[in-house]
Amino acid sequence: MKKIFLGLLSVFWLLALAAQAADISISAQAGPQQAGVGENITLRVIIEGQANINGSPALPDLPDFQVYSGGRSSNFTFINGQVSSSLQYTFILVPKHTGTFTIGPINLVYENKTYSTAPIQIVVGGGGSRPAPAPSANVPSAPSASSPGVSRHNQDPVFITTQTDRHEVYVNEPVILTFRFYHRIPILAQPQYQPPSINGFWAEDLPPQREFITTVNGVEFQVTEIKTALFPTTAGKLNIGPATLAVQVEDFNRRSADPFADDFFRNFFSRGRQVALKSEPITIKVKPLPGKGRPAEFSGTVGQWALSARLD
């Protein structure tokens, strides 16, 4: 009898281990699923299971998008002797051109088994909030003169702007903050950038930093662009403070009336001028996630989800 009991116990133990090993899921969500060229699409990949999951999801080839990593977050829970883990990987996709595109299955290999997400369809139109760049992979899209903060400063030789891709989100829904430094006169030293205060958010940098040339109301500017993904952690009206930039620019004392002589001796009369720049603050309205009908295992992620799992 004792042997039978031990045998049954062993069988149940092995079945429990097998069930635990198989209890892995991977899901993906992209939003918005309709966007314009040059706009940001947030792709999230969630891996959940009752195990300490090792491994990273493998993205399919995405030749129609520029892809940036937005970082990884993890969460572990221990309930009734059972360990559950959840990993979230965030990516930012920037469409290169118009069309209907499919994000193929995203795969995770865990303990010699492959788990995959369902494909996601993205529709890209030409009417994005920012104009698309010319067909050159190295030139990012630039804002128009009517973009917030640009038209107000377009007569200044140097200025900065900050803007977000949206002003109303849910808790944990990403907001893309874009900082731009415009200048059309020589810079004498490395600018000192102070990011805005972001109380109530956690942040992930979105490299690489971009540098390009754009025209604002017929005036050509050199632009440095920095993007950051902000994830609100609480509901309410959250403030993104002003960004600041201290920069030393070239300032000329044109003493000569002779244009040729003035150009020739220009550097002898140059002196630096320190400029302190400050952007406008931004307010984001963060809505709480609905509590009614929320599953007990809800992990806090938001959006439209596609879920699929496969054992090889």
N, C-alpha and C positions, 0 to 999 in steps of 0.2 A: 504493500500500500504506500509505504514511504517512497519507494522508487517511482511509483506511478505519479505521486504528487510532485516529486522533484522533476520528473520528466515533463509534466504539464506546466510547471513553473518555468522551466527552461524554454518551452515552446512559446508561452506568453511573453517571456522576456525578449526572445528573438523577434516575435511579431511586433512588439512595442518599439524595438530598435529599428526595425525595417520601416514601420510607419513613420517614426521620427525622421529617419533619413530621407524618406520620400516627401515629407511635409515641407517642401520648398516651393515658393511661387515667385515669379518675376512678372512685373507689369510695367507698362509704359504709358505715358500721357504726354501729349504735345499741345500747346496752346499759345496763341490762337491757331486754329487749323485753317483759317483763311487770313492771309497777310499780304503785304505788299513787298516789292523788292527792297532790300535793305532794312526791313523791319526785323525785330528780334522775335524768335519763337523759342519758348522754353520747353525743353524736353527733359522729363523726369523719368528715371528708371528706379523702381522700388523692388528690392529683394527682401522677402520675408520668409521666416522659417523657424522651427523649434530646434535650432542648432546654432553654433558659432560659425557663421558662414564666412568662408575665405574665398576670395576670387572677385574679379571685377567683370562687369558686363562688357561684351564685345560689340561695338557699334558696327552696323553694316557700312558699306561704302556709301558716302553721301556727296557725290560730285557736284550736286546742284546747290550745295550750301557751304558756307563757311562755318566751321564747327569750333566752339570754344568750350573748354571745361569750366563748369561753375562750382566744382568742389563736391565733397561727399559729407554726409552726415549719418550718424548711426544711433540706434536706440536699442537697449537691452532691457528685458523684463524677466522677473523670476516669480512665477505664480504656481503654488502647489507643487513645488519641486521641479517645475518644468521651465527651462530657459527658452525664451523667444527673442529673436533678434530681427531688426529691420534696418536695412541700409538704403539710403537714398542718394542716387547720383544725379547731378544736375548738369545739363549741357545747354548752351545757347546756340541756336541755328540761325544763320542769316542767309536768306535766299539770294542767289546770284541773278536769277532771271525769272520771268513769268512762266506759268505752266502748272500742271497737276503732277505732283511728285509723291512717291511712296517711300516712307521710312520702313525698310524691310525688318524682318525679325531681329531682335536684339538677343543675343545668346549669352547664357551663363553656363559654364561647365563646372559642376560640383560633384565630387566623388565619382568621376567617370560617367556622369549623366549630364545630358544637355537639356537646359530649360530655355524656352524661347517665348518672346512676346508676340502678339499679333501685329501685323503690319498696320501702319497709320498713314492715312492720306492727308496731304497738305496741298491746298490750293493757293497759288501765288498770283496775285494780280499786279497790275502796273500802277495802281493808285495808292501807293504807300504814303505814309506821313513824311517820308524823306525821299527826295528824288534819287533814282538809281544812278550809279556811276557809269561812265562810258565803259565799253567792253575792255577794261583793263583790270586784271585781277589784283593789282597792287594799289588801286586808287579807291578808297572807301567812299561811301555816299556822304554828301555834305548837306547841311541844312539850308533851306531857302532863307531869303532875307526876311520873310514873314515869321520865321520860327521864333519862339519866345526868347527875348533877350538879345536877338541879333540885330533887328532893325533899330532898336534903341541905341545901340553902340556903334553902328556901322561907320560913323564918322571918326571914331576914336582910333588912334594908331595901334593900341593894344586894349583888349578886353577879354573877359571870361564869361562863360554861361554854364549853367547847370539845368538839366531838364530830365524828366522821367517819361517813360513810355505810357504810363497811366497814372491816374490820380485817385482811383477807387479800386480796392482789391479786398480779398478775404485774408484772414490770418494765414500765414505761411505761403501765400501766393507771391511770387517774385515781382519786384519792381526793378526795372533797369534804369540806373542813374547814369547819365552821360555828362561828363565834364569836358568842356572845350576851351582851349586857350588860343585866341586869335591875335596875330601880330603882323604888321606890315612895315616895321622898322627893325634894324638890327638889334639883337639881344647880346649884351656884353658878358653875362654870367648865367650860370645855371639857375633857372627860376626855382623858388622855394614854394612848393605846393602844400597847402594844409587842407586835407579832405574835410567835408562838412561833418558836423556832429549827427549821429544817426541813432539816438536813443530810441529803444523799442524795436530795433532791427538787428539782425545779424547779417554780415556782409561777406560776399565772395568776390574777389577781383576777377575780371574778365579780360585776361591778356589776349593778344599783345596790345601795347600802346600804339596808337596810330598817328602818323604824321602825313599831312597832305596839303594841297593848295586848293582853295575855293575862291569864288568871286561873290562878293556881297554888294549889291547895288552898283555894279561896275568896278568895284575896287577889289584888287586881288589880295588875299590874306593867306599866310601860312597858318595851319591849324594843327594843334596837338590835342588828341582825343583820348580820354581815359573812361572806361566803362566799369561799372560795379553792379552786381546783382544784390539787391536788398530784400530780405525776407522778414516781414513783420511778425513779431512774436506775440502781440497783444492787439486787441481791438480798440478802436477809438480814433481820434485825430492825432496822427503822429507827424512831427515836424522834422524835416531834413534841413539842417542849418545851412548857413552860407558857406561856400568854399572860398578860400582866400589864396592869393598868389602874390608873392613879392618878387619883382623882377627888375633888373637893371637894364635900361635901354639906352641906345646911343642918342645923344643930344648934341647938335652942331651949332657952333657960333660962326655964322657965315659972315666973316668980316670983309672979304674981297668982293668988289663989284664985278670983277672979271669972272665969268662963269667957268672958263677953262682953268684959271688959277685956283678958283674955289674947289673944283673937282680934284685938282692935283694935290693941293695942300689940305684936303678935307680931314684926314686923320690927325693932322697937327692941331686942329682946333676942336676936336671931338672931346666930349666929356660924358661921363655916365650920369644918368638920372634914375633914381630909385622910384619905382611906381608900385603902389599897393592896390591890388585889385580884389574886389569882393563881389560874389554872386548873390542873387536873391534867394531867400529861403523858400522851401516848397512844403506844402501841407498834403499829406496823404490820408484819405479816409479809409480806415481798415474795418471791414465788417466782420463780426464774429461768425464762426461756422454754425449752421443750424444744429440745435441740440435734439430736436424732435426726430425720432426715427433713426438716430445715430447708432450703428452697430457697436457692441461692446468692444470689438477688436479694432475699431477705427483708429488709424495711426496719425490722423491729422492732416493728411495730404488732400489736395483739392483738385478738381478738374474732371474731364471725361476720360475714363480709363478703358484700356483694352488689355485683357488678361488671357494668357494662354500658357499651358505647361505641357511639356513632352518628355517622355523617357525614351532614351535610345537603348 
